[in-house]
Amino acid sequence: MSTIPLTVVGAGKLRAELHEMKTVQRPAVIAALAEARSHGDLSENAEYEAAKERQGFIEGRIAELEAKLSNAQIIDPALLDAGGACVFGATIDLEDMSSSTMVTYQIVGDDEADIKEGKISISSPISRALIGKYPGDVAEVMAPGGIREYEILDVKYV
């Protein structure tokens, strides 16, 4: 597995989720399994089946989180010195050339992307169009509705 880029904040969220899974959810599902076993016949016990399914999900998610964190390349945007270029972790102010609306995005890892928070995945089409560009440049993004142009107004590393 190759390295997975994560911001410091994104890595913290994954660590918090892993801690929650191991210390809260795993013990809860073990208790639910014990409770379901105490009801007798396991072959027709829906509670037991549901708890086993939940346990499988939790163990799978724990393994996934541990793998992502062990392969993570954690990048602190505040420590970047990219000379004003759009890079992973940068916060970029853009102007949509067709509608003259202003938007601000931060380029983050796939697991931390959330458009409502202005965080876009490094693998998204807009991120790929922005990487390596500087303020004043125009990025062309192939969107479902056709090519969209964004002017890069400012690049911050926060």
Secondary structure, DSSP 8 states (H G I E B T S, - for coil): ---EEEEHHHHHHHHHHHHHIIIIIHHHHHHHHHHHHTTS-STT-HHHHHHHHHHHHHHHHHHHHHHHHHTEEEE-GGG---TT---TT-EEEEEETTT--EEEEEEE-GGG-BGGGTEEETTSHHHHHHTT--TT-EEEEEETTEEEEEEEEEEE--
